[in-house]
Amino acid sequence: MQALILGSSSPFRAELLTKLGLSFTTASPDIDETALENELAEQLVLRLSEEKAKKIAETYPNALIIASDQVALLDNKILGKPGNHENAVRQLSAASGKTVQFLTGLALFNSQTGQMQSLVDDFKVSFKELSLPQINFYLQQEQPYQCAGSFKSEGFGISLFSKLAGNDPNSLIGLPLIELISLLENEGVDVLQSNS
Protein backbone atom coordinates (compact mmCIF):
# COMPACT_ATOMS: atom_id res chain seq x y z
CA MET A 1 0.00 0.00 0.00
CA GLN A 2 1.16 3.53 -0.76
CA ALA A 3 1.93 5.79 2.18
CA LEU A 4 -1.15 7.57 3.50
CA ILE A 5 -0.65 11.24 4.32
CA LEU A 6 -3.09 13.49 6.14
CA GLY A 7 -2.45 17.00 4.85
CA SER A 8 -3.49 18.80 8.00
CA SER A 9 -2.04 20.07 11.26
CA SER A 10 -5.44 19.66 12.98
CA PRO A 11 -5.30 17.26 15.93
CA PHE A 12 -9.08 16.78 15.51
CA ARG A 13 -8.72 15.54 11.92
CA ALA A 14 -5.86 13.23 12.92
CA GLU A 15 -8.00 11.81 15.73
CA LEU A 16 -10.86 11.18 13.29
CA LEU A 17 -8.61 9.43 10.76
CA THR A 18 -7.25 7.20 13.54
CA LYS A 19 -10.78 5.71 13.83
CA LEU A 20 -10.26 3.95 10.47
CA GLY A 21 -7.33 1.90 11.80
CA LEU A 22 -4.98 2.95 8.98
CA SER A 23 -1.41 4.01 9.60
CA PHE A 24 -0.75 7.51 8.31
CA THR A 25 1.63 10.43 8.58
CA THR A 26 0.55 14.04 9.01
CA ALA A 27 2.05 16.92 7.04
CA SER A 28 0.99 20.53 7.18
CA PRO A 29 0.37 22.23 3.82
CA ASP A 30 1.39 25.87 3.70
CA ILE A 31 -0.90 27.54 1.18
CA ASP A 32 -2.67 30.89 0.81
CA GLU A 33 -6.24 30.29 1.97
CA THR A 34 -7.62 33.64 0.78
CA ALA A 35 -10.89 33.40 -1.14
CA LEU A 36 -10.82 34.47 -4.77
CA GLU A 37 -13.00 37.34 -5.93
CA ASN A 38 -16.67 36.24 -6.19
CA GLU A 39 -15.71 32.70 -5.13
CA LEU A 40 -18.60 30.81 -3.54
CA ALA A 41 -17.96 29.04 -0.21
CA GLU A 42 -18.44 25.63 -1.86
CA GLN A 43 -15.89 26.47 -4.58
CA LEU A 44 -13.47 27.79 -1.94
CA VAL A 45 -13.39 24.64 0.23
CA LEU A 46 -13.09 22.38 -2.83
CA ARG A 47 -10.23 24.43 -4.31
CA LEU A 48 -8.35 24.69 -1.01
CA SER A 49 -8.67 20.95 -0.32
CA GLU A 50 -7.23 20.15 -3.74
CA GLU A 51 -4.45 22.77 -3.41
CA LYS A 52 -3.45 21.43 0.02
CA ALA A 53 -3.23 17.88 -1.38
CA LYS A 54 -1.11 19.01 -4.35
CA LYS A 55 1.20 21.01 -2.07
CA ILE A 56 1.83 17.92 0.11
CA ALA A 57 2.43 15.87 -3.07
CA GLU A 58 5.56 17.97 -3.72
CA THR A 59 7.10 16.26 -0.68
CA TYR A 60 5.41 12.86 -1.09
CA PRO A 61 5.52 11.79 -4.78
CA ASN A 62 4.19 8.25 -4.13
CA ALA A 63 1.37 8.61 -1.63
CA LEU A 64 -2.35 8.84 -1.10
CA ILE A 65 -2.86 12.33 0.29
CA ILE A 66 -5.98 13.34 2.21
CA ALA A 67 -6.71 17.05 2.51
CA SER A 68 -9.69 18.95 3.81
CA ASP A 69 -10.94 22.48 4.29
CA GLN A 70 -14.02 23.77 6.04
CA VAL A 71 -16.09 26.93 6.28
CA ALA A 72 -19.06 27.78 8.45
CA LEU A 73 -21.82 29.93 6.94
CA LEU A 74 -24.37 32.01 8.81
CA ASP A 75 -26.85 33.95 6.68
CA ASN A 76 -24.62 33.11 3.67
CA LYS A 77 -21.60 34.84 5.25
CA ILE A 78 -18.45 32.91 6.12
CA LEU A 79 -17.71 32.68 9.84
CA GLY A 80 -13.99 32.68 10.52
CA LYS A 81 -12.17 31.51 13.62
CA PRO A 82 -13.03 34.05 16.31
CA GLY A 83 -9.50 34.32 17.74
CA ASN A 84 -10.70 35.84 21.04
CA HIS A 85 -13.56 35.90 23.55
CA GLU A 86 -15.25 39.07 22.25
CA ASN A 87 -15.47 37.80 18.66
CA ALA A 88 -16.70 34.41 19.88
CA VAL A 89 -19.48 36.09 21.88
CA ARG A 90 -20.47 37.99 18.72
CA GLN A 91 -20.50 34.81 16.62
CA LEU A 92 -22.55 32.76 19.07
CA SER A 93 -24.97 35.65 19.70
CA ALA A 94 -25.54 35.92 15.94
CA ALA A 95 -26.04 32.13 15.66
CA SER A 96 -28.53 31.98 18.55
CA GLY A 97 -31.82 30.50 17.30
CA LYS A 98 -30.43 30.11 13.77
CA THR A 99 -28.90 27.40 11.60
CA VAL A 100 -25.22 27.41 10.64
CA GLN A 101 -24.17 25.50 7.53
CA PHE A 102 -20.79 23.76 7.48
CA LEU A 103 -19.23 23.00 4.11
CA THR A 104 -16.29 20.61 4.25
CA GLY A 105 -14.13 20.09 1.20
CA LEU A 106 -12.42 16.69 0.96
CA ALA A 107 -9.72 15.69 -1.49
CA LEU A 108 -7.89 12.38 -1.97
CA PHE A 109 -4.92 12.76 -4.30
CA ASN A 110 -2.83 9.87 -5.60
CA SER A 111 0.49 11.64 -6.13
CA GLN A 112 1.85 8.67 -8.09
CA THR A 113 -0.93 8.53 -10.71
CA GLY A 114 -2.08 12.15 -10.50
CA GLN A 115 -5.68 11.09 -9.84
CA MET A 116 -7.64 13.62 -7.77
CA GLN A 117 -10.98 12.79 -6.16
CA SER A 118 -12.77 15.62 -4.39
CA LEU A 119 -16.17 16.60 -3.04
CA VAL A 120 -17.97 18.92 -0.65
CA ASP A 121 -19.93 17.58 2.32
CA ASP A 122 -22.73 19.68 3.79
CA PHE A 123 -23.77 19.62 7.47
CA LYS A 124 -26.21 21.89 9.29
CA VAL A 125 -26.27 22.84 12.96
CA SER A 126 -29.33 24.50 14.49
CA PHE A 127 -28.64 26.54 17.62
CA LYS A 128 -30.92 26.92 20.63
CA GLU A 129 -31.89 30.42 21.71
CA LEU A 130 -28.86 31.35 23.83
CA SER A 131 -28.62 34.02 26.51
CA LEU A 132 -25.47 36.06 27.00
CA PRO A 133 -24.70 34.35 30.37
CA GLN A 134 -25.04 30.95 28.68
CA ILE A 135 -22.71 32.00 25.85
CA ASN A 136 -20.12 33.36 28.29
CA PHE A 137 -20.31 30.23 30.45
CA TYR A 138 -19.81 27.97 27.43
CA LEU A 139 -16.86 30.00 26.12
CA GLN A 140 -15.16 30.03 29.52
CA GLN A 141 -15.51 26.24 29.75
CA GLU A 142 -14.23 25.34 26.30
CA GLN A 143 -12.41 28.42 24.89
CA PRO A 144 -13.03 27.44 21.22
CA TYR A 145 -11.29 30.53 19.87
CA GLN A 146 -9.51 28.62 17.06
CA CYS A 147 -12.71 26.92 15.84
CA ALA A 148 -14.87 28.31 13.03
CA GLY A 149 -18.25 29.16 14.50
CA SER A 150 -16.88 29.43 18.07
CA PHE A 151 -17.70 25.93 19.31
CA LYS A 152 -16.39 22.35 19.50
CA SER A 153 -19.17 19.96 18.56
CA GLU A 154 -17.13 16.99 19.79
CA GLY A 155 -17.05 18.53 23.27
CA PHE A 156 -19.34 20.68 25.40
CA GLY A 157 -20.49 22.53 22.27
CA ILE A 158 -23.23 19.93 21.87
CA SER A 159 -25.06 21.81 24.65
CA LEU A 160 -25.61 24.77 22.28
CA PHE A 161 -27.59 22.87 19.65
CA SER A 162 -31.25 22.04 19.08
CA LYS A 163 -30.65 19.89 15.99
CA LEU A 164 -27.92 18.44 13.77
CA ALA A 165 -28.60 17.51 10.13
CA GLY A 166 -26.25 15.80 7.71
CA ASN A 167 -24.90 12.47 6.50
CA ASP A 168 -21.80 12.24 8.69
CA PRO A 169 -21.27 13.89 12.11
CA ASN A 170 -17.50 13.55 11.55
CA SER A 171 -17.87 16.13 8.79
CA LEU A 172 -18.69 18.76 11.40
CA ILE A 173 -15.34 18.11 13.11
CA GLY A 174 -13.58 18.52 9.78
CA LEU A 175 -13.20 15.15 8.04
CA PRO A 176 -16.18 13.36 6.44
CA LEU A 177 -15.14 9.76 7.08
CA ILE A 178 -18.05 8.07 5.28
CA GLU A 179 -17.13 9.87 2.05
CA LEU A 180 -13.40 9.33 2.66
CA ILE A 181 -13.90 5.56 2.97
CA SER A 182 -15.53 5.54 -0.49
CA LEU A 183 -12.69 7.59 -2.00
CA LEU A 184 -10.11 5.23 -0.46
CA GLU A 185 -11.98 2.21 -1.87
CA ASN A 186 -11.65 3.76 -5.35
CA GLU A 187 -7.88 3.64 -4.74
CA GLY A 188 -8.01 -0.01 -3.66
CA VAL A 189 -7.90 0.65 0.09
CA ASP A 190 -10.66 -1.21 1.94
CA VAL A 191 -10.75 -0.20 5.61
CA LEU A 192 -12.65 -3.41 6.37
CA GLN A 193 -9.66 -5.52 5.32
CA SER A 194 -6.08 -5.59 6.46
CA ASN A 195 -4.12 -3.28 4.16
CA SER A 196 -0.71 -3.90 5.60
CORGI-V990614 format. One record per backbone hydrogen bond with DSSP energy under -0.5 kcal/mol. CO is the residue of the C=O (numbers start at 1). NH is the residue of the N-H. If there is no record, write none. Layout:
BEGIN
co->[CO	CO]
nh->[NH	NH]
END
This chain:
BEGIN
co->[3	3	4	5	5	6	6	7	10	11	12	13	14	15	16	17	17	18	25	27	29	31	36	40	41	42	43	44	45	46	47	48	49	50	51	52	53	54	55	56	56	59	62	63	63	64	64	65	66	67	69	71	72	73	74	77	78	79	80	84	85	86	87	88	89	90	91	92	95	98	100	101	101	102	102	103	103	104	105	106	107	108	109	109	110	110	115	117	119	121	122	123	124	125	125	126	126	128	128	131	132	133	134	135	136	137	138	139	143	144	145	147	147	151	152	152	155	156	157	158	160	163	165	168	168	169	169	170	170	170	171	175	176	177	178	179	180	181	182	183	184	184	185	188	189	190]
nh->[5	64	25	7	66	8	27	68	14	15	16	17	18	19	19	20	22	21	6	29	31	33	39	44	45	46	47	48	49	50	51	52	53	54	55	56	57	58	58	59	60	61	3	65	111	5	66	109	7	107	105	103	79	101	77	74	80	72	149	88	89	90	91	92	93	94	95	96	98	127	125	73	103	104	123	71	105	121	69	119	67	117	65	111	114	115	110	108	106	104	167	102	165	100	127	162	163	97	130	135	136	137	138	139	140	141	142	143	145	147	83	82	150	153	155	157	158	159	160	161	128	126	124	171	172	172	173	173	174	175	174	177	180	181	182	183	184	185	186	187	187	189	188	190	191	193]
END
